């Protein structure tokens, strides 16, 4: 009720008041009271008294409290709430069938899940990031070594110039590439690149807010890439390979389901709570399945949605 808009609206004199809301009313009693107070301020005039209606005492079981609150809310709201169910609006809609399928965790998900429970997820992610960097460095170094060997084989044998050579001869040799870059200089450059990449990887892990354990466990169960999506060696492009599916138990199950559902002519609607998971699905469907899809993303802050 501290909202300036509500305070201004309550100043208007009106014979009737109507509120259209999609808010789950039983989630927050104070918010429910503010809506009822706006409609009937003479009846719902005290928040504390309203909350006492739902005080079932300390000896009441939590499940009983929930059932009691919901029942009382239905009784209170019935005179003020126009509620229409799906069956009232679309009569030809078939009844909903709900199936709950359980997807096993992959080995990486199990490790990450346990690290989250042990409050060691930061250390786990740092180790994974550094191990991945080390593997990428070995691959890049192998390519660089091959290039160096090729340059050595293609350069003239007499490519050494003495200090007494004149400047013209020296610069002509540089233009031809006859002078090798000193091994120490190249190694220093690569070392700086490695150090910078390691610092960036550790900084990326440290910048993640991982305090809410329940949220982190939900992310683990979706896909490890929700914590760290590795990039292609030497680039900033996210890896798109078989690990998009193989790294997640849910993705493995989803692949089997989608193949069968689309084969039967179904249209599939999938909901995600994490936008990164939507990115994973999109890249997988585009690069590996070549399927058409349409994505709707809510980018509004929670207060503006």
N, C-alpha and C positions, 0 to 999 in steps of 0.2 A: 504493500500500500504506500510505500515511499516513492513510487514511480510518479514523476511529475505529470505525465500524460493522464494517469488515472485521477490524480487530484484535480486536474483541470476539467476532465470529463464529468466528475461528480458535481461540479458547480452548475452544470446544465440542468434545467428543469424539464422533465419529460414524463409523459404518461406511461410509456412502456420502455423497457430496456431488453436488449437481446445480445447475447454473446455467442459468437461462432468460435469454437476452440477445438484443437486437435490434441490438447494436453491430456496425458493420462492422469485423470483427476485424483486417483487414489495414491499417486506417487508422492505427493506433497500436500499435507493437510493445510499448511499456511497458504499455499497458492490456491487451493480449492476455496478456502474461506474468503480470500480476496475477491474471487469471482462472484461468490454468493453475496458478499457484502456490497459489491457494486450493483447487483440486481435488486437486492432487498436489504438495504442498510438498516432498516428498523428491526428486522428479525435477526440478521447475522451482524450483530454490532460489537461482539467481543471475541477476539481470537482465542484468548485463554480459556474461556468457557467452552468454545467450540472444540478445542483440543481435548478438554476433559471428557467429552462425550465418548472419546475413543481410548480412554485410559482404563485398561483391563486389569491393572495391578501386576505386581512382580511375580505372583505365583501362577500366572496364566502362561500356558505353553505358547511358544512363538507361532506355531501353526494355528492354534486356536485364536490368537490375537489377529492374525491376518484374515482368517475366515470371518471373525466378528467385525472387523473394520470394513471389509468389503460388503458384508450384509447390511451394516448400518448405512454405509454410503449409498447403497442402492435405495434404501428406504428414504433417506433424506433427499436424494436428488430426484426421485420419481416425480414429484409434483412440478419440478422446475426444468426437467431435462427431457427434450424430445430425442429419443433414440431410435434409430432405424437400423435393423440388421440387414446383412447381405441378402438373406432369403426374402426380405420384404421389398428390396429394390430390384433385384434381377431374379425373377422367378424361374427362368429356364437354365440357370447356372447349376451344373451338377454339384453334388456335395463334395466337400474337400476331403481328400485322402492324405493322411500324414504318415510318412515312414521315417523312422529314425535309423540312420546307418552310421556305424562306428568305423572310423578309419584308423588303422594302427600307425604308430609313429615310426618314421625311419630311424636308422641308427644315429644320424646327426641330430635329429629332433630329440631323441632320447637324451643325448649328451647335453644339449642345450637346455632341455627341460630340467634335468638334474642340477645343472649349474645355476639355473634360476632359483630353484628351491633352496640351494645351498648359499644363495646370495653371492655367488661368484661369477655372475654372468659377464661383468666387465672384463675380468681376467680371462675368461674363456674366449670372448670375442676378440680381445687383443691378440691372444695366441693364434687364433684362426687367421686373423688379418696378416700377422707377421709371417706365418707359415705360407700363406698364399703369395705374399710378396716375394718370399725367398724362392718359391717355385717359379714365379714369373721371371725373377732375376736370372735364374739358371738358364731358362729358355732364351732370354734376350742375350745373355752372355755367350751362349753357344752360337747364336746367329752372328754376333759381332766377331767372334773368333774366326768363323768361316770367312767373313768379309776381309778380315785382316790378312788371313793366309792368301786369299785371292789377290789382294793388292800387292803382297810381297812377290808373288809369282809373276805378276804382269809388269813389274817395274824393271827398268834396265839394270844390268848388273853393276855398271859403273855409275852409281847415283850418289857417290860421296864427293863433296866439294870442300876444298881446303879453304881456310880463312883468307888466303891470299887471292882467291878468285875474285874477279871484279864484280861490281854490283849487278851489271846487266846479266852476267852468267847466273848469278845467285837467284835473281827474281825470275828469270826464264825457267830455272829448275823448279821454283815454287809453283809457277803456273802450270807446268807439266805434271806436277804432283810427284816429282822424283824424291822429295824429302819425306821421310816417314815422320808422323807425329810422334814425339817421344813417348814411350810406353808409360812413363810415370804421369805425364799430363793427362792421358786418356783414362788411366786408372783413377786419378783424382776426380776427374769429371764424373765418372760412373759412380764413384763412392759418394759424391755429393748428391747425385740423383737418388741413390739408394737411401741415404740418410733422410732426405727430404720426403721420400715416399713413406718411410717408416713413421716419421713424425706426423705426417698427414693422416695415416691410418689410425694411429693412437689417438690423435685429436678427434677424429671422426667418432671413435668409440666413446671417448670421454664426453662428447657433446650429446650423447643419447641420454634421455631421461628415462631411467629404468627403475624408478622407485616403486611404482605400482606393480606388485608381483602378479596380481590376477591378470592385468592387461598384458604383461610380458608372456605369461603362460598361454594366453589366447593367441598371441602372435606366434609363439613356438609351434602351436598346433596347426596354424595356418601354413606357414612356410618360413624356414630359416632366413630367407632373403629379406624378410621384413626387418631384420636387424642389420644385415650387411649384404648388399647385392654386389658381388665381385664384378670388377671391370675386366675387359679384354686387356692383355698385357700391352703396356705402352700407350693405352688410350683411356678415355673416360667413359667409353661405351659399355653399358651393362652387358654381361655375358648372356647370350641367348643360346642355350644348348639343352641337352637331355636332362640336366639337373633341374630345369624348371618344373619338370614332372617328377623325376626320380628323387628329388630332395624332400618331397612332402607326401605324407600318406594320404592327405585329402586330395591332392592333385592326382595321385595314382588312381584313387577311387573315382574322382570326377571324370578322368579320361575314359574309363570303362563305361561309366553311365552315359556320358555324352555320345559316345560312338553308338551305343545301342538306341538311345532315345531319338537321335537324329535319323538313324536308319529306319525307325518306325514312323518318321514324319512329324515328330513333336517339335514345338517351338519352346525353347528353354529360357527362363528368366532366372538369373542368379543375383543374389544380394551379397554385398561385401561390406564389412565394417572398417576395412583398411584400404585406402586408395592404392597403396603399393601392391596389395594382392590383386587389385583390378589390373594394374600395369602388367603383372606377371601373366595373368590370364590372357590379356590382349596380345602380348608378344607371342605367347605360346600358340594361340589360335591363328594368328596371322602368319607366323613363320613356319609352323609345323602342320597345321590343319588346313590352312587356306580357306577358312570359313568366314562368312560375313557376320559381323556383329555390330551392335550399337551400344555405346556406353553413356550412361547418365551419371554425372558426378556432382555432388553437392559440395561446393567450395565455400559456402557462406560460413562465417563463424557461428558457434552454437547459439549465441544470443540473437542472431539475425535470421536464422533459418526458419 
